[in-house]
Each structure stands twice: as C-alpha cells, then as structure tokens.
Amino acid sequence: MFEGVLPALITPFKQNGDLDEEGLRRNIELLGETGISGIVPCGTTGESATLTHEEHKRVVEVAVECSKVPVVAGTGSNNTAEAVELTRHAADVGASAALLITPYYNKPNDAGMLAHYSKVAESADIPLVLYNVPGRTGVDIKPELVAKLAEIRNVAAIKEAISNLTEVSRVIELTRDRSFSVLSGEDGLTVPMLSLGATGVISVVANVAPSKMVDMVKSFRIGDLEKARRLHYELSPLTRALFLETNPIPVKTACRMMGLAAGPLRLPLAEMTESHQRELEAVVRRLGEF
C-alpha cells in the first residue's frame, strides 16, 4: 500500500456544483486498470477544503465501495476533533489508511503536532500517513519530530511534499530501523526521492498519465534506472504544466480535456487562464493522453 503510485484523486462535480458520484466511480475504475498501488481521495487535489463533511465522507465511502486497490483517505484538519471524526469514519467504512495533513493556519509547535497526531492515532485503529506540505500549511514537520511520530504504533508513513531533499534524506535516515515508509509528494522529485529510499509517490500527475507514472516507479524499483530517468524527463513537461497554477486547477482542466469526469472547480478556485490552458493542452496532446 505504501509502495508504487497512488493517485491523489480529483473530486468531480456536476455542473450545478453537486458531487458527481458516478463520475468519481468511473475515474476510479479507469485508474484501477493501470497498475496503481492505491488511491488517495479527499486530499488537496480533491478540493477537500471546499467539501462539506457529508460530501467528504461520501467521497471516501464511494472510493472504498468501488476501488480494487487500497484507499488512503484524506482525513486531516487543523481542528483535531474534526480530524479524529473523519479518521474514525474512514476506518469504519473500510479505508486501508488515512492521510493527515499537518494542521494548517494555526501553525502548532512540535508539542502541539505531537499531541495532535497522537490523539488521532489513539482514536482510530488504522495506519496513518503524515502529510508534510509546508507550502500549504505554513508549518514543516522536521525530521526529528517525524522520528518521534514514527514511534507511534499506527503511524506508518509520511508524504513529503517538499523540495528539500536533504530533509527527506534525514527523515529516511532517522526512521530506517522502523517499519515506516516515505512517499514523495512532489511528482517532479519522485525519482530523486526513490534514490534516497522513498518507496513511492502520492501523485497528481497520475490522474493524467497513470501508466507512465507506474512504469517509471516500477522501472526504478527493479533497477532499470535508464528507463526510469527517461520516463522522468518524458513526464517533466506535464509535471510543470500541472503546476502552472494552483493545484488542482490544471489537473482538473487536463482531466476535462481527456474526457474524464471532472466538472467545475469550487470557489475560491477559478478556471485557468486561456494561455495556460493552451500550454497544458499542447503538453497533454504530445504525451498522447487523448
């Protein structure tokens, strides 16, 4: 479950703004045929910040109902009680693990983060994946704190959405003697992180080019570094294009271009500029994804 490629799913909406459950099912079924190791609903890419609690829970339920691969449900919040509630729900409906972003905006100190994750861990018997994305949250889980958190029985992995490979290396160094996995949260740094000892990636790009992402990670893990490197550079233009604007604006736009269920974005996110859309479409067409 914590190896290979796990797409960070988009959440498709109908034109009236309602959750598109059938579209979500279709997207999950298509991804399930590409060799992915799991799926991650209700993360940043899934517009979790604009889902109601009822919608959030329903997306997780649908994912568990129809997925043939493990479901790592996004259940994080900057409110510990809400994170507990969402994590318990994910466990109750059969998710395989939960992904918990660091509390955002309130920027807790190390003692607060340790208490936050400890509270969630003791409240639900499900593996937890820490999610470190300081560019979104304003707070960084330092390697020494990660090592402390990794001592908690059901804290099983971390998604590192950072560009500081020295910090990633230190996390792996401090947790090597534990049953603890590091996953890339930066598509463009997947191969470098794998070279340090990461085991896979929670991927935005895998919504658009899942088979190529799977092939890249598989190639690296079986020792075909030349092929992994070639696929890294083949995918690099797409990786850049999917972050021309705030995620998930570009990836949802790309999914619409490909005929996948996507629908509109929810405010405060707005559509891509026309120039960025043209740039993104050209990249997706060159990859042969539609």
C-alpha beads as a LAMMPS data file, in Angstrom:
LAMMPS data file: protein, C-alpha beads

290 atoms
289 bonds

1 atom types
1 bond types

-500.0 500.0 xlo xhi
-500.0 500.0 ylo yhi
-500.0 500.0 zlo zhi

Masses

1 110.0

Atoms # bond

1 1 1 0.000 0.000 0.000
2 1 1 2.858 2.400 0.705
3 1 1 4.808 1.487 -2.421
4 1 1 4.413 2.449 -6.059
5 1 1 1.997 5.062 -7.375
6 1 1 -1.075 6.312 -5.530
7 1 1 -3.012 8.957 -7.496
8 1 1 -4.239 11.901 -5.450
9 1 1 -7.763 11.880 -6.861
10 1 1 -9.646 14.876 -8.152
11 1 1 -13.222 15.225 -6.928
12 1 1 -15.583 15.545 -9.896
13 1 1 -18.581 17.832 -9.601
14 1 1 -21.706 18.198 -11.710
15 1 1 -22.314 21.461 -13.495
16 1 1 -24.665 22.531 -10.706
17 1 1 -21.824 22.035 -8.219
18 1 1 -23.068 18.792 -6.659
19 1 1 -20.782 15.832 -6.105
20 1 1 -20.591 13.622 -9.207
21 1 1 -20.592 10.168 -7.636
22 1 1 -20.903 8.263 -10.905
23 1 1 -18.067 10.239 -12.419
24 1 1 -15.932 9.502 -9.375
25 1 1 -16.652 5.784 -9.772
26 1 1 -15.695 5.850 -13.448
27 1 1 -12.433 7.653 -12.745
28 1 1 -11.508 5.183 -10.007
29 1 1 -12.348 2.185 -12.190
30 1 1 -10.196 3.510 -15.042
31 1 1 -7.262 4.208 -12.732
32 1 1 -7.598 0.745 -11.227
33 1 1 -6.664 -0.777 -14.596
34 1 1 -3.282 0.981 -14.816
35 1 1 -1.234 -0.833 -12.186
36 1 1 -1.510 1.758 -9.420
37 1 1 -0.931 0.655 -5.819
38 1 1 -3.731 2.652 -4.214
39 1 1 -5.832 5.802 -4.433
40 1 1 -5.995 8.905 -2.251
41 1 1 -9.384 10.664 -2.153
42 1 1 -10.075 13.892 -0.261
43 1 1 -6.581 15.324 -0.352
44 1 1 -5.546 18.751 -1.592
45 1 1 -6.048 17.616 -5.190
46 1 1 -9.559 16.505 -4.263
47 1 1 -10.524 20.033 -3.154
48 1 1 -11.045 18.742 0.382
49 1 1 -11.020 22.283 1.757
50 1 1 -14.310 23.038 -0.021
51 1 1 -16.100 19.732 0.639
52 1 1 -18.742 19.635 3.345
53 1 1 -18.201 16.967 5.992
54 1 1 -21.055 14.968 4.466
55 1 1 -19.501 15.191 0.988
56 1 1 -16.062 14.335 2.357
57 1 1 -17.404 11.197 3.998
58 1 1 -19.386 10.224 0.926
59 1 1 -16.334 10.524 -1.359
60 1 1 -14.439 8.154 0.943
61 1 1 -17.395 5.752 1.025
62 1 1 -17.673 5.697 -2.777
63 1 1 -13.929 5.171 -3.140
64 1 1 -13.985 2.210 -0.753
65 1 1 -17.064 0.748 -2.439
66 1 1 -15.647 0.689 -5.944
67 1 1 -11.852 0.603 -5.661
68 1 1 -9.941 -2.615 -6.319
69 1 1 -6.817 -1.131 -4.706
70 1 1 -6.281 0.197 -1.177
71 1 1 -7.861 3.533 -0.281
72 1 1 -5.767 6.027 1.681
73 1 1 -8.397 8.550 2.723
74 1 1 -7.538 12.166 3.373
75 1 1 -8.833 12.896 6.877
76 1 1 -6.701 15.806 8.056
77 1 1 -7.857 19.067 9.594
78 1 1 -6.494 21.955 11.608
79 1 1 -9.138 21.022 14.174
80 1 1 -8.041 17.870 15.994
81 1 1 -11.604 16.857 16.857
82 1 1 -12.571 17.025 13.167
83 1 1 -9.508 15.002 12.174
84 1 1 -10.491 12.374 14.737
85 1 1 -14.063 12.261 13.413
86 1 1 -13.003 11.934 9.767
87 1 1 -10.338 9.329 10.558
88 1 1 -12.771 7.222 12.566
89 1 1 -15.247 7.398 9.713
90 1 1 -12.598 6.300 7.195
91 1 1 -11.695 3.356 9.413
92 1 1 -15.346 2.416 9.950
93 1 1 -16.177 2.307 6.229
94 1 1 -13.141 0.220 5.331
95 1 1 -10.409 2.584 4.164
96 1 1 -6.975 0.974 4.309
97 1 1 -5.210 4.019 5.758
98 1 1 -5.670 7.729 6.432
99 1 1 -3.633 10.693 5.195
100 1 1 -3.389 13.566 7.682
101 1 1 -2.117 16.962 6.642
102 1 1 -0.313 18.987 9.294
103 1 1 -2.698 21.438 10.998
104 1 1 -2.782 24.484 8.754
105 1 1 -3.130 28.170 9.577
106 1 1 -2.865 27.735 13.352
107 1 1 0.790 26.574 12.927
108 1 1 1.244 24.381 16.020
109 1 1 4.627 23.936 17.657
110 1 1 6.254 20.498 17.915
111 1 1 4.456 19.678 21.163
112 1 1 1.117 20.566 19.594
113 1 1 1.773 18.482 16.491
114 1 1 2.873 15.511 18.556
115 1 1 -0.275 15.771 20.669
116 1 1 -2.469 16.222 17.558
117 1 1 -1.204 13.138 15.760
118 1 1 -1.112 11.095 18.972
119 1 1 -4.764 11.918 19.627
120 1 1 -5.808 10.860 16.121
121 1 1 -3.688 7.708 16.292
122 1 1 -5.217 6.547 19.553
123 1 1 -8.750 7.262 18.342
124 1 1 -8.771 5.017 15.258
125 1 1 -7.135 1.656 14.607
126 1 1 -5.956 2.420 11.078
127 1 1 -2.496 3.144 9.612
128 1 1 -1.789 6.867 9.416
129 1 1 0.239 8.708 6.791
130 1 1 1.633 12.060 7.880
131 1 1 1.375 14.747 5.194
132 1 1 4.066 17.399 5.229
133 1 1 3.352 20.262 2.830
134 1 1 4.698 23.479 4.384
135 1 1 3.928 25.489 1.241
136 1 1 0.240 24.962 2.013
137 1 1 0.208 24.848 5.791
138 1 1 2.921 27.244 6.914
139 1 1 4.496 24.604 9.162
140 1 1 7.152 21.960 8.476
141 1 1 7.405 18.618 10.280
142 1 1 11.116 18.488 10.991
143 1 1 12.898 15.121 10.684
144 1 1 13.424 14.762 14.422
145 1 1 9.686 15.173 15.034
146 1 1 8.893 12.709 12.254
147 1 1 11.145 10.202 14.022
148 1 1 9.197 10.718 17.267
149 1 1 5.876 10.328 15.478
150 1 1 7.113 7.158 13.771
151 1 1 7.334 5.556 17.227
152 1 1 3.524 5.659 17.454
153 1 1 2.236 2.190 16.625
154 1 1 -0.051 3.063 13.715
155 1 1 1.896 5.988 12.227
156 1 1 3.117 4.134 9.161
157 1 1 4.385 6.630 6.584
158 1 1 4.858 10.235 5.548
159 1 1 4.065 12.056 2.332
160 1 1 6.823 14.604 1.823
161 1 1 5.617 17.438 -0.410
162 1 1 8.806 19.436 -0.050
163 1 1 11.720 20.274 -2.330
164 1 1 14.385 19.952 0.383
165 1 1 15.971 16.579 -0.384
166 1 1 18.398 16.980 2.497
167 1 1 15.427 16.970 4.855
168 1 1 13.907 13.937 3.117
169 1 1 17.217 12.123 3.439
170 1 1 17.348 12.912 7.150
171 1 1 13.812 11.578 7.675
172 1 1 14.756 8.302 5.992
173 1 1 17.997 8.128 7.976
174 1 1 16.191 8.577 11.299
175 1 1 13.451 6.018 10.536
176 1 1 15.413 3.277 8.760
177 1 1 15.168 0.886 11.706
178 1 1 11.362 1.175 11.864
179 1 1 8.504 -0.093 9.754
180 1 1 7.974 3.362 8.274
181 1 1 7.712 4.488 4.648
182 1 1 8.463 7.779 2.938
183 1 1 6.372 8.718 -0.094
184 1 1 7.114 11.539 -2.489
185 1 1 4.506 14.265 -2.584
186 1 1 6.312 16.093 -5.393
187 1 1 5.876 14.426 -8.784
188 1 1 8.994 16.034 -10.209
189 1 1 11.139 14.742 -7.336
190 1 1 9.865 11.168 -7.309
191 1 1 12.968 9.616 -8.865
192 1 1 15.373 11.581 -6.638
193 1 1 13.365 10.615 -3.546
194 1 1 13.296 6.967 -4.635
195 1 1 17.073 7.098 -4.915
196 1 1 17.225 8.171 -1.256
197 1 1 14.972 5.337 -0.131
198 1 1 11.398 6.529 -0.640
199 1 1 9.037 3.745 -1.652
200 1 1 6.594 5.513 -3.951
201 1 1 4.610 8.643 -4.717
202 1 1 1.202 10.158 -3.985
203 1 1 0.806 11.706 -7.393
204 1 1 -1.129 14.480 -9.097
205 1 1 0.354 13.541 -12.482
206 1 1 -1.079 10.013 -12.155
207 1 1 -4.574 11.401 -12.774
208 1 1 -3.449 12.233 -16.310
209 1 1 -0.660 9.749 -17.108
210 1 1 -1.058 6.894 -14.628
211 1 1 0.540 4.154 -16.704
212 1 1 3.677 6.198 -17.351
213 1 1 3.995 7.067 -13.669
214 1 1 3.573 3.406 -12.713
215 1 1 6.145 2.374 -15.309
216 1 1 8.628 4.990 -14.082
217 1 1 8.439 3.921 -10.443
218 1 1 8.443 0.215 -11.322
219 1 1 11.477 0.678 -13.559
220 1 1 13.383 2.373 -10.767
221 1 1 12.463 -0.267 -8.223
222 1 1 13.637 -3.143 -10.446
223 1 1 16.904 -1.377 -11.177
224 1 1 16.248 -0.099 -14.709
225 1 1 17.497 3.378 -13.902
226 1 1 17.946 4.374 -17.522
227 1 1 14.254 3.772 -18.271
228 1 1 13.156 5.467 -15.051
229 1 1 15.246 8.504 -15.935
230 1 1 13.866 8.575 -19.484
231 1 1 10.284 8.487 -18.203
232 1 1 11.083 11.174 -15.637
233 1 1 12.137 13.553 -18.400
234 1 1 9.250 12.475 -20.634
235 1 1 6.832 13.378 -17.856
236 1 1 8.613 16.559 -16.748
237 1 1 6.756 18.915 -19.141
238 1 1 3.441 17.542 -17.867
239 1 1 4.556 17.919 -14.249
240 1 1 5.413 21.571 -14.875
241 1 1 2.170 22.196 -16.767
242 1 1 0.067 20.719 -13.955
243 1 1 1.509 23.314 -11.610
244 1 1 1.258 26.355 -13.855
245 1 1 -1.462 27.463 -11.465
246 1 1 -2.605 26.328 -8.033
247 1 1 -3.285 22.601 -7.795
248 1 1 -5.859 21.216 -8.629
249 1 1 -6.840 23.842 -11.206
250 1 1 -4.604 22.475 -14.006
251 1 1 -5.150 18.765 -13.307
252 1 1 -8.923 19.184 -13.304
253 1 1 -8.632 21.094 -16.557
254 1 1 -6.491 18.319 -18.051
255 1 1 -8.974 15.655 -16.948
256 1 1 -11.787 17.542 -18.672
257 1 1 -9.684 17.727 -21.835
258 1 1 -9.263 13.937 -21.704
259 1 1 -12.981 13.272 -21.270
260 1 1 -12.684 12.173 -17.658
261 1 1 -15.226 13.177 -15.050
262 1 1 -14.094 16.468 -13.571
263 1 1 -16.637 19.258 -13.815
264 1 1 -16.161 22.751 -12.441
265 1 1 -13.854 23.933 -9.698
266 1 1 -15.280 25.250 -6.463
267 1 1 -14.667 28.804 -5.412
268 1 1 -12.341 30.307 -4.415
269 1 1 -10.555 28.325 -7.157
270 1 1 -11.236 29.640 -10.659
271 1 1 -10.514 28.458 -14.188
272 1 1 -7.046 28.592 -15.750
273 1 1 -6.116 31.480 -17.969
274 1 1 -6.561 30.770 -21.681
275 1 1 -2.822 30.929 -22.327
276 1 1 -2.117 28.354 -19.613
277 1 1 -4.911 26.137 -20.920
278 1 1 -3.357 26.161 -24.386
279 1 1 0.038 25.328 -22.928
280 1 1 -1.400 22.469 -20.879
281 1 1 -3.374 21.047 -23.814
282 1 1 -0.279 21.010 -26.010
283 1 1 1.676 19.059 -23.388
284 1 1 -1.124 16.526 -22.831
285 1 1 -1.513 16.013 -26.590
286 1 1 2.218 15.430 -27.036
287 1 1 2.070 12.705 -24.394
288 1 1 -0.726 11.031 -26.341
289 1 1 -3.109 11.006 -23.393
290 1 1 -6.092 11.987 -25.594

Bonds

1 1 1 2
2 1 2 3
3 1 3 4
4 1 4 5
5 1 5 6
6 1 6 7
7 1 7 8
8 1 8 9
9 1 9 10
10 1 10 11
11 1 11 12
12 1 12 13
13 1 13 14
14 1 14 15
15 1 15 16
16 1 16 17
17 1 17 18
18 1 18 19
19 1 19 20
20 1 20 21
21 1 21 22
22 1 22 23
23 1 23 24
24 1 24 25
25 1 25 26
26 1 26 27
27 1 27 28
28 1 28 29
29 1 29 30
30 1 30 31
31 1 31 32
32 1 32 33
33 1 33 34
34 1 34 35
35 1 35 36
36 1 36 37
37 1 37 38
38 1 38 39
39 1 39 40
40 1 40 41
41 1 41 42
42 1 42 43
43 1 43 44
44 1 44 45
45 1 45 46
46 1 46 47
47 1 47 48
48 1 48 49
49 1 49 50
50 1 50 51
51 1 51 52
52 1 52 53
53 1 53 54
54 1 54 55
55 1 55 56
56 1 56 57
57 1 57 58
58 1 58 59
59 1 59 60
60 1 60 61
61 1 61 62
62 1 62 63
63 1 63 64
64 1 64 65
65 1 65 66
66 1 66 67
67 1 67 68
68 1 68 69
69 1 69 70
70 1 70 71
71 1 71 72
72 1 72 73
73 1 73 74
74 1 74 75
75 1 75 76
76 1 76 77
77 1 77 78
78 1 78 79
79 1 79 80
80 1 80 81
81 1 81 82
82 1 82 83
83 1 83 84
84 1 84 85
85 1 85 86
86 1 86 87
87 1 87 88
88 1 88 89
89 1 89 90
90 1 90 91
91 1 91 92
92 1 92 93
93 1 93 94
94 1 94 95
95 1 95 96
96 1 96 97
97 1 97 98
98 1 98 99
99 1 99 100
100 1 100 101
101 1 101 102
102 1 102 103
103 1 103 104
104 1 104 105
105 1 105 106
106 1 106 107
107 1 107 108
108 1 108 109
109 1 109 110
110 1 110 111
111 1 111 112
112 1 112 113
113 1 113 114
114 1 114 115
115 1 115 116
116 1 116 117
117 1 117 118
118 1 118 119
119 1 119 120
120 1 120 121
121 1 121 122
122 1 122 123
123 1 123 124
124 1 124 125
125 1 125 126
126 1 126 127
127 1 127 128
128 1 128 129
129 1 129 130
130 1 130 131
131 1 131 132
132 1 132 133
133 1 133 134
134 1 134 135
135 1 135 136
136 1 136 137
137 1 137 138
138 1 138 139
139 1 139 140
140 1 140 141
141 1 141 142
142 1 142 143
143 1 143 144
144 1 144 145
145 1 145 146
146 1 146 147
147 1 147 148
148 1 148 149
149 1 149 150
150 1 150 151
151 1 151 152
152 1 152 153
153 1 153 154
154 1 154 155
155 1 155 156
156 1 156 157
157 1 157 158
158 1 158 159
159 1 159 160
160 1 160 161
161 1 161 162
162 1 162 163
163 1 163 164
164 1 164 165
165 1 165 166
166 1 166 167
167 1 167 168
168 1 168 169
169 1 169 170
170 1 170 171
171 1 171 172
172 1 172 173
173 1 173 174
174 1 174 175
175 1 175 176
176 1 176 177
177 1 177 178
178 1 178 179
179 1 179 180
180 1 180 181
181 1 181 182
182 1 182 183
183 1 183 184
184 1 184 185
185 1 185 186
186 1 186 187
187 1 187 188
188 1 188 189
189 1 189 190
190 1 190 191
191 1 191 192
192 1 192 193
193 1 193 194
194 1 194 195
195 1 195 196
196 1 196 197
197 1 197 198
198 1 198 199
199 1 199 200
200 1 200 201
201 1 201 202
202 1 202 203
203 1 203 204
204 1 204 205
205 1 205 206
206 1 206 207
207 1 207 208
208 1 208 209
209 1 209 210
210 1 210 211
211 1 211 212
212 1 212 213
213 1 213 214
214 1 214 215
215 1 215 216
216 1 216 217
217 1 217 218
218 1 218 219
219 1 219 220
220 1 220 221
221 1 221 222
222 1 222 223
223 1 223 224
224 1 224 225
225 1 225 226
226 1 226 227
227 1 227 228
228 1 228 229
229 1 229 230
230 1 230 231
231 1 231 232
232 1 232 233
233 1 233 234
234 1 234 235
235 1 235 236
236 1 236 237
237 1 237 238
238 1 238 239
239 1 239 240
240 1 240 241
241 1 241 242
242 1 242 243
243 1 243 244
244 1 244 245
245 1 245 246
246 1 246 247
247 1 247 248
248 1 248 249
249 1 249 250
250 1 250 251
251 1 251 252
252 1 252 253
253 1 253 254
254 1 254 255
255 1 255 256
256 1 256 257
257 1 257 258
258 1 258 259
259 1 259 260
260 1 260 261
261 1 261 262
262 1 262 263
263 1 263 264
264 1 264 265
265 1 265 266
266 1 266 267
267 1 267 268
268 1 268 269
269 1 269 270
270 1 270 271
271 1 271 272
272 1 272 273
273 1 273 274
274 1 274 275
275 1 275 276
276 1 276 277
277 1 277 278
278 1 278 279
279 1 279 280
280 1 280 281
281 1 281 282
282 1 282 283
283 1 283 284
284 1 284 285
285 1 285 286
286 1 286 287
287 1 287 288
288 1 288 289
289 1 289 290
